[in-house]
Amino acid sequence: MRVNGAERSGDVEPRVLLVDFLRTNLALTGTHVGCDTTSCGACTVLLDGEPVKSCTLLAVQVDGREIKTVEGLANGAALAPIQVGFHEEHGLQCGFCTPGMMLVASALLERNPNPTDDEIRWAISGNICRCTGYMNIVKAVQYAAKMHSEAAKAPAAAAVAGGGE
Amino acid sequence: MFPAAFDYQSPATLDEALGLLAERGDDAKVMAGGQSLIPLLKLRFAQPQLIVDIGRIPGMTEIKRDDGHVKIGALARHVDIERSKELAKLLPVMVEAVRWISDPLVRNRGTLVGSVCHADPSGDWGSIMLALDAELVARSAKGERVIPIDGFFEGPFTTTLRSDEIATEIRIPLPTGRAGGSYHKLERRVGDFATVAVSLQIELDGNKVKKAGIGLTSVGATNIKAKKAEQALVGHELKDDVIAESAKLAAEAAEPKDDIRGTAAYKKDVVRVFVQRGLKAALGRAQEVKA
């Protein structure tokens, strides 16, 4: 499979979950295990650009497909707009849900560059934040949306790169 | 959590998959999106020896209109239904209902046909398919048969699908004339199973009901088709007394149990209230359709 743009492979038993393959075999520990029961979204990754719960996928199911984890958001030292948004708007407290929140939000902004607050809340409705930082998470996504639209207006002056893709 | 060990096959064609099931069907589980099956495997409620992953078989993701039906392939995901312009036009109740199913991430993987075959009595699609009088197309190495949804559910997680069969498609008859539906679900939080949910669909002939479908979620050992409540509507105008009688009959058809989500008596009353609300909503929508 391709993970964050690089070809990665490993021999695994069919029962190995994608989240365990990412964390144990590839040492990409930014993808978290929260509830382990398809409820919380801490293990969210992008599969061919769409957010999915990696605790509810077998690693063998994504053989040959494209995965993006939180480690793939930044472009080198340059944070992706969604990361800048979470930083600027204090979109996290403990940070456990943050990788999943940012991946869901980046997929939303790909499909819908100017989401309403309702659309953002809808998009993150499969991701639980136990610090109840939803207000600031929504603001962080709006911040990133604004950065995207300003970067689109003046590409040369863009302060950050566009998400490491 | 890890599932118990199993063999995994990911056939490239339907025939190959059917061949595997003909040989090892009794020990196998078919997996589409895996959003119900993988949690069961992890909890070890299910321990099949073989998983047949049909996810790579081409040609089963379609949602298409054909011959008085909408046909939905075994690999059409919830999100595909959510975004289907065709369904929004032909069967808007499905697009309304799909937003109540789990959460957006699960909807990116899970499938309609997989949910129906999983036959969770708390599943939403089963009731909606019962209200819409859907049919399943089942294929085996021996051939094909069409199974009406009424009678398909035998018990919790149990259907009449044989171990050598794969459900390849669901066919939903298109309403003729003015029709409307609605789906009402009570849940404690986003993504939870229903405390109670009710699916309704009516077709009108003039001001009178020509055809009615009522499906109940989470109030019995299977999704329930409330047939007496449906029959109480046919041939009548949807006046308050007719609606109240149908709602009462639907509540009687429900067989809920006390649990953490509520008492049996409470759930029966939610059925009654949802049928009343749902019929009024469905009527309003049917009346908006231009004849």
HADDOCK unambig.tbl for C-alpha pairs under 7 A between the chains (distance, minus, plus):
assign (segid A and resid 14 and name CA) (segid B and resid 6 and name CA) 6.90 0.50 0.50
assign (segid A and resid 14 and name CA) (segid B and resid 7 and name CA) 6.85 0.50 0.50
assign (segid A and resid 14 and name CA) (segid B and resid 8 and name CA) 6.00 0.50 0.50
assign (segid A and resid 15 and name CA) (segid B and resid 2 and name CA) 6.71 0.50 0.50
assign (segid A and resid 15 and name CA) (segid B and resid 3 and name CA) 5.86 0.50 0.50
assign (segid A and resid 15 and name CA) (segid B and resid 5 and name CA) 6.01 0.50 0.50
assign (segid A and resid 15 and name CA) (segid B and resid 6 and name CA) 6.81 0.50 0.50
assign (segid A and resid 16 and name CA) (segid B and resid 2 and name CA) 6.98 0.50 0.50
assign (segid A and resid 37 and name CA) (segid B and resid 39 and name CA) 6.35 0.50 0.50
assign (segid A and resid 51 and name CA) (segid B and resid 105 and name CA) 5.69 0.50 0.50
assign (segid A and resid 52 and name CA) (segid B and resid 105 and name CA) 4.79 0.50 0.50
assign (segid A and resid 52 and name CA) (segid B and resid 106 and name CA) 6.59 0.50 0.50
assign (segid A and resid 52 and name CA) (segid B and resid 108 and name CA) 6.55 0.50 0.50
assign (segid A and resid 53 and name CA) (segid B and resid 105 and name CA) 6.42 0.50 0.50
assign (segid A and resid 56 and name CA) (segid B and resid 35 and name CA) 6.37 0.50 0.50
assign (segid A and resid 56 and name CA) (segid B and resid 38 and name CA) 5.87 0.50 0.50
assign (segid A and resid 56 and name CA) (segid B and resid 39 and name CA) 6.76 0.50 0.50
assign (segid A and resid 123 and name CA) (segid B and resid 104 and name CA) 6.55 0.50 0.50
assign (segid A and resid 125 and name CA) (segid B and resid 103 and name CA) 6.31 0.50 0.50
assign (segid A and resid 125 and name CA) (segid B and resid 190 and name CA) 6.66 0.50 0.50
assign (segid A and resid 126 and name CA) (segid B and resid 103 and name CA) 4.85 0.50 0.50
assign (segid A and resid 126 and name CA) (segid B and resid 104 and name CA) 6.02 0.50 0.50
assign (segid A and resid 126 and name CA) (segid B and resid 105 and name CA) 6.23 0.50 0.50
